[in-house]
Structures are given as structure tokens and as C-alpha cells.
Amino acid sequence: MYSVDRSVVIVKPKEPFLEWIRNLPGSEIDITLEQLRADSTVYLIPDFDEIEDALEAIDHIYGKIFETELAEWSEEEDTWPQERTLKHFWQWFDVKLHSLVIDAAEEVMGETRMN
């Protein structure tokens, strides 16, 4: 196993995101917030020593993260919320930061790495 020179951001939807999903045209999605948050998207960002550096990185790419999360539920951009500001991002998502990433794939898959 070895340390990966990256940090991890886990993006967990909040209630406004769930409401958006439920209000999609023709949506019959029956999901709870707990279910929605159970399998969240993980993003790799540059390694950070200070939490402020990680938050700055997130603030820099929040728009792409926001759009990626929306696109997972609707590829129709006209169904996406018009306001996707940084403030809205933080209202729609919780973010968990982790500064240590360990690659254990070789251990799990045996000595030969599978690509």
C-alpha cells in the first residue's frame, strides 16, 4: 500500500438537492435523504496541509462539482437550477475533507495491479 499525493472531498447532498430530484419532470423517484447520502461522490483534489487550502480548492471547482452532481440525475441542463452560485453549492451539499489517501488496490487484487 502507498499514500497517494492527493486529498479527498466527499460531496453529500442536502435537502435542497433531494427536493430538486423529486421535482424533476416526470420524476417518480422515491428516495430518502439518508439513501441519497449513503453512496456519495468522491473527488480527488491536490494534497493540502491546511483546511483553508482545501476549501479554496473546492471554491475554485464548485461549479464543476455542482454540474457533475446534477448531471447524475438529469442530463437535461434546462432542468438544472438557474442559480448555481458558491453560496447555493454550500446550501445544497455537505463536504467532508480527508487529507490522507492510501491506495490499497495491490493488496486487494494481489501482487499484479489490474488496470
MMTF fields as JSON, N, C-alpha, C and O atoms, coordinates in Angstrom:
{
  "mmtfVersion": "1.0.0",
  "mmtfProducer": "UNKNOWN",
  "numBonds": 459,
  "numAtoms": 460,
  "numGroups": 115,
  "numChains": 1,
  "numModels": 1,
  "chainsPerModel": [1],
  "groupsPerChain": [115],
  "chainIdList": ["A"],
  "bondAtomList": [4, 2, 8, 6, 12, 10, 16, 14, 20, 18, 24, 22, 28, 26, 32, 30, 36, 34, 40, 38, 44, 42, 48, 46, 52, 50, 56, 54, 60, 58, 64, 62, 68, 66, 72, 70, 76, 74, 80, 78, 84, 82, 88, 86, 92, 90, 96, 94, 100, 98, 104, 102, 108, 106, 112, 110, 116, 114, 120, 118, 124, 122, 128, 126, 132, 130, 136, 134, 140, 138, 144, 142, 148, 146, 152, 150, 156, 154, 160, 158, 164, 162, 168, 166, 172, 170, 176, 174, 180, 178, 184, 182, 188, 186, 192, 190, 196, 194, 200, 198, 204, 202, 208, 206, 212, 210, 216, 214, 220, 218, 224, 222, 228, 226, 232, 230, 236, 234, 240, 238, 244, 242, 248, 246, 252, 250, 256, 254, 260, 258, 264, 262, 268, 266, 272, 270, 276, 274, 280, 278, 284, 282, 288, 286, 292, 290, 296, 294, 300, 298, 304, 302, 308, 306, 312, 310, 316, 314, 320, 318, 324, 322, 328, 326, 332, 330, 336, 334, 340, 338, 344, 342, 348, 346, 352, 350, 356, 354, 360, 358, 364, 362, 368, 366, 372, 370, 376, 374, 380, 378, 384, 382, 388, 386, 392, 390, 396, 394, 400, 398, 404, 402, 408, 406, 412, 410, 416, 414, 420, 418, 424, 422, 428, 426, 432, 430, 436, 434, 440, 438, 444, 442, 448, 446, 452, 450, 456, 454],
  "bondOrderList": [1, 1, 1, 1, 1, 1, 1, 1, 1, 1, 1, 1, 1, 1, 1, 1, 1, 1, 1, 1, 1, 1, 1, 1, 1, 1, 1, 1, 1, 1, 1, 1, 1, 1, 1, 1, 1, 1, 1, 1, 1, 1, 1, 1, 1, 1, 1, 1, 1, 1, 1, 1, 1, 1, 1, 1, 1, 1, 1, 1, 1, 1, 1, 1, 1, 1, 1, 1, 1, 1, 1, 1, 1, 1, 1, 1, 1, 1, 1, 1, 1, 1, 1, 1, 1, 1, 1, 1, 1, 1, 1, 1, 1, 1, 1, 1, 1, 1, 1, 1, 1, 1, 1, 1, 1, 1, 1, 1, 1, 1, 1, 1, 1, 1],
  "groupList": [{"groupName": "MET", "atomNameList": ["N", "CA", "C", "O"], "elementList": ["N", "C", "C", "O"], "formalChargeList": [0, 0, 0, 0], "bondAtomList": [1, 0, 2, 1, 3, 2], "bondOrderList": [1, 1, 2], "singleLetterCode": "M", "chemCompType": "L-PEPTIDE LINKING"}, {"groupName": "TYR", "atomNameList": ["N", "CA", "C", "O"], "elementList": ["N", "C", "C", "O"], "formalChargeList": [0, 0, 0, 0], "bondAtomList": [1, 0, 2, 1, 3, 2], "bondOrderList": [1, 1, 2], "singleLetterCode": "Y", "chemCompType": "L-PEPTIDE LINKING"}, {"groupName": "SER", "atomNameList": ["N", "CA", "C", "O"], "elementList": ["N", "C", "C", "O"], "formalChargeList": [0, 0, 0, 0], "bondAtomList": [1, 0, 2, 1, 3, 2], "bondOrderList": [1, 1, 2], "singleLetterCode": "S", "chemCompType": "L-PEPTIDE LINKING"}, {"groupName": "VAL", "atomNameList": ["N", "CA", "C", "O"], "elementList": ["N", "C", "C", "O"], "formalChargeList": [0, 0, 0, 0], "bondAtomList": [1, 0, 2, 1, 3, 2], "bondOrderList": [1, 1, 2], "singleLetterCode": "V", "chemCompType": "L-PEPTIDE LINKING"}, {"groupName": "ASP", "atomNameList": ["N", "CA", "C", "O"], "elementList": ["N", "C", "C", "O"], "formalChargeList": [0, 0, 0, 0], "bondAtomList": [1, 0, 2, 1, 3, 2], "bondOrderList": [1, 1, 2], "singleLetterCode": "D", "chemCompType": "L-PEPTIDE LINKING"}, {"groupName": "ARG", "atomNameList": ["N", "CA", "C", "O"], "elementList": ["N", "C", "C", "O"], "formalChargeList": [0, 0, 0, 0], "bondAtomList": [1, 0, 2, 1, 3, 2], "bondOrderList": [1, 1, 2], "singleLetterCode": "R", "chemCompType": "L-PEPTIDE LINKING"}, {"groupName": "ILE", "atomNameList": ["N", "CA", "C", "O"], "elementList": ["N", "C", "C", "O"], "formalChargeList": [0, 0, 0, 0], "bondAtomList": [1, 0, 2, 1, 3, 2], "bondOrderList": [1, 1, 2], "singleLetterCode": "I", "chemCompType": "L-PEPTIDE LINKING"}, {"groupName": "LYS", "atomNameList": ["N", "CA", "C", "O"], "elementList": ["N", "C", "C", "O"], "formalChargeList": [0, 0, 0, 0], "bondAtomList": [1, 0, 2, 1, 3, 2], "bondOrderList": [1, 1, 2], "singleLetterCode": "K", "chemCompType": "L-PEPTIDE LINKING"}, {"groupName": "PRO", "atomNameList": ["N", "CA", "C", "O"], "elementList": ["N", "C", "C", "O"], "formalChargeList": [0, 0, 0, 0], "bondAtomList": [1, 0, 2, 1, 3, 2], "bondOrderList": [1, 1, 2], "singleLetterCode": "P", "chemCompType": "L-PEPTIDE LINKING"}, {"groupName": "GLU", "atomNameList": ["N", "CA", "C", "O"], "elementList": ["N", "C", "C", "O"], "formalChargeList": [0, 0, 0, 0], "bondAtomList": [1, 0, 2, 1, 3, 2], "bondOrderList": [1, 1, 2], "singleLetterCode": "E", "chemCompType": "L-PEPTIDE LINKING"}, {"groupName": "PHE", "atomNameList": ["N", "CA", "C", "O"], "elementList": ["N", "C", "C", "O"], "formalChargeList": [0, 0, 0, 0], "bondAtomList": [1, 0, 2, 1, 3, 2], "bondOrderList": [1, 1, 2], "singleLetterCode": "F", "chemCompType": "L-PEPTIDE LINKING"}, {"groupName": "LEU", "atomNameList": ["N", "CA", "C", "O"], "elementList": ["N", "C", "C", "O"], "formalChargeList": [0, 0, 0, 0], "bondAtomList": [1, 0, 2, 1, 3, 2], "bondOrderList": [1, 1, 2], "singleLetterCode": "L", "chemCompType": "L-PEPTIDE LINKING"}, {"groupName": "TRP", "atomNameList": ["N", "CA", "C", "O"], "elementList": ["N", "C", "C", "O"], "formalChargeList": [0, 0, 0, 0], "bondAtomList": [1, 0, 2, 1, 3, 2], "bondOrderList": [1, 1, 2], "singleLetterCode": "W", "chemCompType": "L-PEPTIDE LINKING"}, {"groupName": "ASN", "atomNameList": ["N", "CA", "C", "O"], "elementList": ["N", "C", "C", "O"], "formalChargeList": [0, 0, 0, 0], "bondAtomList": [1, 0, 2, 1, 3, 2], "bondOrderList": [1, 1, 2], "singleLetterCode": "N", "chemCompType": "L-PEPTIDE LINKING"}, {"groupName": "GLY", "atomNameList": ["N", "CA", "C", "O"], "elementList": ["N", "C", "C", "O"], "formalChargeList": [0, 0, 0, 0], "bondAtomList": [1, 0, 2, 1, 3, 2], "bondOrderList": [1, 1, 2], "singleLetterCode": "G", "chemCompType": "PEPTIDE LINKING"}, {"groupName": "THR", "atomNameList": ["N", "CA", "C", "O"], "elementList": ["N", "C", "C", "O"], "formalChargeList": [0, 0, 0, 0], "bondAtomList": [1, 0, 2, 1, 3, 2], "bondOrderList": [1, 1, 2], "singleLetterCode": "T", "chemCompType": "L-PEPTIDE LINKING"}, {"groupName": "GLN", "atomNameList": ["N", "CA", "C", "O"], "elementList": ["N", "C", "C", "O"], "formalChargeList": [0, 0, 0, 0], "bondAtomList": [1, 0, 2, 1, 3, 2], "bondOrderList": [1, 1, 2], "singleLetterCode": "Q", "chemCompType": "L-PEPTIDE LINKING"}, {"groupName": "ALA", "atomNameList": ["N", "CA", "C", "O"], "elementList": ["N", "C", "C", "O"], "formalChargeList": [0, 0, 0, 0], "bondAtomList": [1, 0, 2, 1, 3, 2], "bondOrderList": [1, 1, 2], "singleLetterCode": "A", "chemCompType": "L-PEPTIDE LINKING"}, {"groupName": "HIS", "atomNameList": ["N", "CA", "C", "O"], "elementList": ["N", "C", "C", "O"], "formalChargeList": [0, 0, 0, 0], "bondAtomList": [1, 0, 2, 1, 3, 2], "bondOrderList": [1, 1, 2], "singleLetterCode": "H", "chemCompType": "L-PEPTIDE LINKING"}],
  "groupTypeList": [0, 1, 2, 3, 4, 5, 2, 3, 3, 6, 3, 7, 8, 7, 9, 8, 10, 11, 9, 12, 6, 5, 13, 11, 8, 14, 2, 9, 6, 4, 6, 15, 11, 9, 16, 11, 5, 17, 4, 2, 15, 3, 1, 11, 6, 8, 4, 10, 4, 9, 6, 9, 4, 17, 11, 9, 17, 6, 4, 18, 6, 1, 14, 7, 6, 10, 9, 15, 9, 11, 17, 9, 12, 2, 9, 9, 9, 4, 15, 12, 8, 16, 9, 5, 15, 11, 7, 18, 10, 12, 16, 12, 10, 4, 3, 7, 11, 18, 2, 11, 3, 6, 4, 17, 17, 9, 9, 3, 0, 14, 9, 15, 5, 0, 13],
  "groupIdList": [1, 2, 3, 4, 5, 6, 7, 8, 9, 10, 11, 12, 13, 14, 15, 16, 17, 18, 19, 20, 21, 22, 23, 24, 25, 26, 27, 28, 29, 30, 31, 32, 33, 34, 35, 36, 37, 38, 39, 40, 41, 42, 43, 44, 45, 46, 47, 48, 49, 50, 51, 52, 53, 54, 55, 56, 57, 58, 59, 60, 61, 62, 63, 64, 65, 66, 67, 68, 69, 70, 71, 72, 73, 74, 75, 76, 77, 78, 79, 80, 81, 82, 83, 84, 85, 86, 87, 88, 89, 90, 91, 92, 93, 94, 95, 96, 97, 98, 99, 100, 101, 102, 103, 104, 105, 106, 107, 108, 109, 110, 111, 112, 113, 114, 115],
  "secStructList": [7, 3, 3, 3, 1, 3, 3, 3, 3, 3, 3, 3, 3, 7, 2, 2, 2, 2, 2, 2, 2, 2, 6, 1, 6, 6, 7, 7, 7, 7, 7, 7, 2, 2, 2, 2, 2, 2, 1, 7, 3, 3, 3, 3, 3, 3, 7, 7, 1, 1, 2, 2, 2, 2, 2, 2, 2, 2, 2, 2, 2, 2, 2, 2, 2, 2, 2, 2, 2, 2, 2, 6, 6, 7, 7, 7, 4, 4, 4, 1, 7, 1, 7, 7, 7, 2, 2, 2, 2, 2, 2, 2, 3, 3, 3, 3, 3, 3, 1, 7, 3, 3, 3, 7, 2, 2, 2, 2, 2, 7, 1, 1, 7, 7, 7],
  "xCoordList": [0.851, 0.0, 0.894, 2.006, 0.36, 1.133, 0.196, -0.971, 0.746, -0.004, -0.078, 0.915, -1.254, -1.474, -1.339, -1.861, -0.655, -0.4, -1.619, -1.538, -2.736, -3.996, -4.773, -4.476, -5.76, -6.718, -8.079, -8.276, -9.011, -10.339, -11.404, -11.359, -12.355, -13.544, -14.737, -14.921, -15.545, -16.77, -17.931, -18.103, -18.722, -19.831, -21.132, -21.49, -21.84, -23.09, -24.244, -24.231, -25.24, -26.391, -27.162, -27.208, -27.76, -28.642, -30.079, -30.344, -30.975, -32.411, -32.741, -33.559, -32.148, -32.495, -32.208, -32.947, -31.146, -30.829, -31.89, -32.351, -32.27, -33.314, -34.62, -35.285, -34.987, -36.22, -36.141, -37.129, -34.976, -34.792, -35.023, -35.715, -34.454, -34.639, -36.123, -36.635, -36.789, -38.214, -39.069, -40.136, -38.615, -39.384, -38.964, -39.438, -38.08, -37.712, -38.939, -39.774, -39.059, -40.214, -40.343, -39.382, -41.515, -41.791, -41.129, -41.096, -40.61, -39.892, -40.844, -41.838, -40.512, -41.228, -40.221, -40.431, -39.129, -38.052, -38.481, -38.862, -38.412, -38.778, -37.504, -37.134, -36.851, -35.588, -35.555, -36.058, -34.966, -34.83, -33.471, -32.583, -33.333, -32.064, -30.971, -29.833, -31.318, -30.344, -29.854, -28.66, -30.771, -30.389, -29.522, -28.538, -29.898, -29.169, -27.735, -26.8, -27.58, -26.26, -25.408, -24.216, -26.008, -25.296, -24.151, -23.136, -24.302, -23.272, -22.927, -23.415, -22.1, -21.781, -20.573, -19.759, -20.481, -19.369, -18.119, -18.177, -16.99, -15.699, -14.866, -14.773, -14.264, -13.421, -12.009, -11.821, -11.029, -9.642, -9.247, -9.532, -8.594, -8.084, -6.605, -6.118, -5.887, -4.488, -4.335, -5.212, -3.221, -2.915, -2.914, -2.457, -3.417, -3.42, -2.931, -3.102, -2.313, -1.886, -2.847, -3.079, -3.392, -4.301, -5.714, -5.898, -6.687, -8.09, -8.486, -9.295, -7.92, -8.234, -7.827, -8.508, -6.701, -6.249, -7.244, -7.538, -7.748, -8.733, -10.02, -10.59, -10.476, -11.696, -11.527, -12.461, -10.35, -10.076, -10.13, -10.649, -9.595, -9.651, -11.093, -11.461, -11.912, -13.325, -14.036, -14.814, -13.773, -14.399, -14.022, -14.796, -12.849, -12.379, -13.106, -13.337, -13.466, -14.083, -15.543, -16.122, -16.138, -17.506, -18.481, -19.383, -18.322, -19.248, -19.241, -20.293, -18.054, -17.947, -18.5, -19.151, -18.242, -18.804, -20.324, -21.002, -20.861, -22.313, -22.91, -23.882, -22.324, -22.853, -22.733, -23.621, -21.653, -21.48, -22.561, -23.128, -22.844, -23.874, -25.251, -26.029, -25.55, -26.829, -26.954, -28.003, -25.867, -25.885, -26.085, -26.54, -25.761, -26.004, -27.501, -27.896, -28.318, -29.773, -30.539, -31.635, -29.967, -30.623, -29.577, -28.853, -29.505, -28.59, -29.202, -28.527, -30.479, -31.185, -30.85, -31.432, -29.912, -29.452, -30.557, -30.466, -31.594, -32.685, -33.49, -34.311, -33.27, -33.933, -33.084, -33.55, -31.862, -30.968, -31.37, -31.916, -31.11, -31.425, -30.616, -29.44, -31.252, -30.571, -29.454, -28.377, -29.73, -28.738, -27.859, -28.289, -26.603, -25.625, -24.383, -23.266, -24.608, -23.514, -22.784, -23.226, -21.692, -20.944, -21.817, -21.779, -22.592, -23.497, -24.499, -24.758, -25.059, -26.009, -25.331, -25.919, -24.103, -23.377, -23.324, -23.628, -22.944, -22.822, -24.191, -24.28, -25.252, -26.6, -27.103, -27.914, -26.642, -27.111, -26.271, -26.729, -25.035, -24.133, -23.348, -22.943, -23.15, -22.168, -20.893, -20.929, -19.78, -18.494, -17.645, -17.491, -17.102, -16.182, -14.807, -14.665, -13.809, -12.438, -11.591, -11.713, -10.731, -9.791, -8.438, -8.329, -7.425, -6.112, -5.221, -4.17, -5.61, -4.762, -5.507, -6.608, -4.887, -5.448, -4.424, -3.269, -4.86, -3.997, -4.526, -5.711, -3.664, -4.04, -3.757, -2.599, -4.807, -4.687, -5.025, -5.181, -5.14, -5.576, -4.664, -5.148, -3.363, -2.444, -2.668, -2.588, -2.948, -3.193, -4.478, -4.542, -5.486, -6.786, -6.753, -7.322, -6.094, -6.097, -4.924, -4.822, -4.057, -2.866, -1.684, -1.776, -0.581, 0.636, 0.597, 1.263, -0.159, -0.221, -1.384, -2.532, -1.093, -2.131, -2.946, -2.398, -4.27, -5.17, -5.603, -6.015, -5.513, -5.927, -7.158, -7.67],
  "yCoordList": [-1.175, 0.0, 1.234, 1.235, 2.279, 3.514, 4.718, 4.653, 5.802, 7.049, 7.717, 7.784, 8.204, 8.919, 10.405, 10.894, 11.106, 12.527, 13.368, 14.265, 13.06, 13.775, 13.788, 13.042, 14.643, 14.657, 14.315, 14.339, 13.999, 13.555, 14.533, 15.028, 14.792, 15.569, 14.651, 14.14, 14.443, 13.66, 14.646, 15.403, 14.624, 15.573, 14.843, 13.886, 15.314, 14.68, 15.669, 16.774, 15.259, 16.138, 16.456, 15.669, 17.633, 18.066, 18.116, 17.778, 18.533, 18.581, 19.336, 18.839, 20.508, 21.187, 20.34, 20.405, 19.557, 18.68, 17.595, 17.305, 17.005, 15.983, 16.552, 15.901, 17.733, 18.36, 18.604, 18.428, 19.007, 19.203, 17.882, 17.854, 16.79, 15.468, 15.108, 14.662, 15.308, 14.949, 15.777, 15.329, 16.982, 17.874, 17.828, 18.629, 16.9, 16.768, 16.36, 15.597, 16.856, 16.495, 14.977, 14.299, 14.46, 13.042, 12.186, 10.96, 12.823, 12.085, 11.282, 11.795, 10.026, 9.162, 8.557, 7.472, 9.274, 8.787, 8.84, 9.89, 7.704, 7.594, 7.262, 6.097, 8.291, 8.119, 9.06, 10.181, 8.595, 9.448, 10.152, 9.76, 11.165, 11.869, 10.933, 10.98, 10.101, 9.143, 8.196, 7.911, 7.721, 6.843, 7.591, 7.054, 8.812, 9.632, 9.891, 9.898, 10.1, 10.414, 9.173, 9.291, 7.988, 6.754, 6.435, 5.874, 6.781, 6.494, 7.792, 8.053, 8.584, 9.921, 9.898, 8.974, 10.925, 11.067, 11.517, 12.344, 10.952, 11.303, 11.964, 11.456, 13.095, 13.826, 13.9, 14.102, 13.735, 13.928, 15.365, 15.894, 15.984, 17.344, 17.331, 16.346, 18.403, 18.446, 18.245, 18.611, 17.664, 17.434, 18.772, 19.781, 18.779, 20.006, 19.729, 18.637, 20.76, 20.692, 21.468, 21.099, 22.526, 23.388, 23.28, 23.238, 23.237, 23.135, 24.285, 24.107, 25.445, 26.613, 26.372, 26.81, 25.665, 25.366, 24.431, 24.606, 23.456, 22.536, 23.278, 23.069, 24.134, 24.894, 25.827, 26.027, 26.386, 27.24, 26.425, 26.893, 25.218, 24.343, 24.014, 24.027, 23.721, 23.418, 24.635, 24.522, 25.802, 27.028, 27.287, 27.883, 26.842, 27.046, 26.124, 26.507, 24.913, 23.933, 23.62, 22.696, 24.385, 24.07, 23.981, 23.143, 24.819, 24.824, 23.493, 22.971, 22.951, 21.66, 20.539, 19.623, 20.609, 19.604, 19.691, 18.671, 20.898, 21.112, 20.488, 19.736, 20.805, 20.291, 18.77, 18.111, 18.221, 16.763, 16.086, 15.075, 16.645, 16.078, 16.167, 15.215, 17.291, 17.453, 16.486, 15.878, 16.354, 15.504, 14.034, 13.264, 13.636, 12.252, 11.947, 10.787, 12.956, 12.769, 13.269, 12.787, 14.244, 14.737, 15.327, 16.252, 14.784, 15.331, 16.532, 17.214, 16.785, 17.925, 19.189, 19.446, 19.965, 21.144, 22.156, 22.934, 22.151, 23.095, 22.734, 23.533, 21.541, 21.167, 21.542, 21.466, 21.938, 22.296, 23.643, 24.492, 23.839, 25.141, 26.244, 26.059, 27.382, 28.502, 29.064, 29.41, 29.145, 29.706, 28.586, 27.729, 28.633, 27.647, 28.38, 28.111, 29.3, 30.091, 29.3, 28.221, 29.828, 29.201, 29.092, 28.085, 30.123, 30.093, 28.948, 28.23, 28.777, 27.685, 26.324, 25.381, 26.23, 24.968, 24.542, 23.395, 25.45, 25.121, 24.888, 24.197, 25.447, 25.176, 23.804, 23.185, 23.335, 22.088, 20.882, 19.747, 21.106, 19.981, 20.155, 21.257, 19.025, 18.926, 18.414, 17.643, 18.846, 18.428, 17.889, 18.534, 16.706, 16.111, 16.055, 15.64, 16.478, 16.52, 15.476, 15.255, 14.839, 13.868, 14.108, 14.132, 14.283, 14.648, 13.449, 13.614, 12.265, 11.095, 10.09, 9.653, 9.728, 8.741, 7.621, 7.858, 6.413, 5.244, 4.359, 4.026, 3.983, 3.078, 1.652, 1.259, 0.886, -0.494, -1.491, -2.679, -1.033, -1.902, -3.108, -4.22, -2.907, -4.036, -5.1, -6.295, -4.669, -5.61, -6.396, -7.596, -5.716, -6.348, -7.269, -8.36, -6.833, -7.58, -8.526, -9.201, -8.602, -9.432, -8.586, -7.359, -9.233, -8.506, -7.785, -6.763, -8.286, -7.652, -6.683, -7.069, -5.453, -4.429, -4.634, -4.804, -4.617, -4.765, -3.384, -2.562, -3.126, -1.825, -1.992, -1.018],
  "zCoordList": [0.0, 0.0, 0.0, 0.53, -0.616, -0.624, -0.566, -0.954, -0.074, 0.036, -1.333, -2.058, -1.674, -2.921, -2.627, -1.626, -3.482, -3.259, -3.638, -4.477, -3.007, -3.223, -1.914, -0.981, -1.876, -0.776, -1.353, -2.568, -0.474, -0.899, -0.414, 0.713, -1.293, -0.967, -1.206, -2.311, -0.175, -0.308, -0.283, 0.673, -1.35, -1.504, -1.216, -1.903, -0.181, 0.246, 0.039, 0.583, -0.752, -1.0, 0.28, 1.226, 0.265, 1.349, 0.821, -0.333, 1.669, 1.351, 0.05, -0.724, -0.23, -1.49, -2.735, -3.717, -2.688, -3.815, -3.955, -5.059, -2.838, -2.85, -3.397, -4.201, -2.98, -3.482, -4.983, -5.696, -5.459, -6.901, -7.629, -8.646, -7.123, -7.736, -7.787, -8.814, -6.674, -6.601, -7.547, -7.966, -7.89, -8.752, -10.214, -11.019, -10.565, -11.968, -12.78, -12.293, -14.009, -14.844, -14.986, -15.35, -14.701, -14.814, -13.751, -13.862, -12.736, -11.696, -10.825, -10.308, -10.682, -9.749, -8.781, -8.24, -8.574, -7.727, -6.271, -5.755, -5.631, -4.217, -3.445, -3.303, -2.957, -2.258, -1.056, -1.115, 0.01, 1.194, 1.142, 0.385, 1.935, 2.016, 2.528, 2.061, 3.471, 4.003, 2.895, 2.799, 2.074, 0.968, -0.052, -0.56, -0.333, -1.296, -0.826, -1.626, 0.466, 1.029, 1.294, 1.573, 1.208, 1.557, 0.589, 1.0, -0.663, -1.662, -2.379, -3.479, -1.762, -2.27, -3.197, -3.169, -4.007, -4.935, -4.193, -3.282, -4.605, -4.026, -5.115, -6.233, -4.78, -5.709, -5.14, -3.94, -6.009, -5.602, -5.896, -6.971, -4.938, -5.108, -4.74, -4.185, -5.04, -4.64, -3.133, -2.35, -2.752, -1.351, -0.605, -1.141, 0.609, 1.401, 2.811, 3.352, 3.39, 4.787, 5.677, 6.828, 5.14, 5.889, 5.317, 4.101, 6.187, 5.768, 4.843, 3.933, 5.075, 4.241, 2.789, 1.862, 2.601, 1.238, 0.538, -0.645, 1.259, 0.69, 0.347, -0.723, 1.238, 0.981, -0.214, -0.991, -0.355, -1.51, -2.805, -3.818, -2.763, -3.939, -4.294, -5.468, -3.291, -3.533, -4.095, -5.043, -3.513, -4.013, -5.473, -6.222, -5.866, -7.237, -8.225, -9.372, -7.788, -8.704, -8.374, -8.944, -7.46, -7.024, -8.196, -8.177, -9.207, -10.341, -11.08, -11.448, -11.291, -11.979, -11.111, -11.614, -9.809, -8.905, -8.928, -9.047, -8.816, -8.824, -10.086, -10.015, -11.239, -12.503, -12.602, -13.144, -12.089, -12.105, -11.278, -11.692, -10.111, -9.238, -9.899, -9.84, -10.521, -11.209, -12.385, -12.594, -13.148, -14.341, -13.994, -14.84, -12.794, -12.377, -12.339, -12.453, -12.183, -12.068, -13.273, -13.561, -13.987, -15.193, -16.126, -15.759, -17.33, -18.326, -19.039, -19.811, -18.777, -19.384, -18.59, -17.536, -19.107, -18.375, -18.103, -17.154, -18.926, -18.683, -17.434, -16.983, -16.867, -15.617, -14.393, -13.256, -14.637, -13.538, -12.944, -13.649, -11.682, -11.086, -11.769, -12.083, -11.994, -12.64, -11.763, -12.249, -10.471, -9.551, -9.017, -8.245, -9.466, -9.003, -8.522, -8.962, -7.621, -7.074, -6.0, -5.605, -5.541, -4.456, -3.207, -2.499, -2.947, -1.79, -1.927, -0.962, -3.121, -3.347, -3.211, -2.682, -3.687, -3.554, -2.091, -1.766, -1.219, 0.2, 0.841, 1.856, 0.271, 0.775, 0.317, 1.005, -0.811, -1.4, -1.026, -1.162, -0.551, -0.294, 1.003, 1.373, 1.677, 2.752, 2.111, 1.152, 2.645, 2.109, 3.251, 4.288, 3.045, 4.01, 3.355, 2.205, 4.102, 3.601, 4.3, 5.505, 3.523, 4.073, 3.417, 2.191, 4.23, 3.698, 3.392, 2.773, 3.804, 3.574, 2.705, 3.041, 1.578, 0.663, 0.525, 0.172, 0.805, 0.688, -0.432, -0.454, -1.35, -2.431, -1.966, -1.821, -1.736, -1.275, -2.376, -2.097, -3.618, -4.707, -4.889, -5.103, -4.809, -4.992, -3.926, -4.211, -2.697, -1.613, -1.843, -1.574, -2.337, -2.549, -3.763, -3.734, -4.822, -6.081, -6.231, -7.255, -5.277, -5.401, -5.812, -5.856, -6.111, -6.402, -7.744, -7.904, -8.705, -10.013, -10.044, -9.818, -10.318, -10.389, -11.643, -12.732, -11.486, -12.625, -13.076, -12.258, -14.358, -14.907, -15.726, -16.277]
}
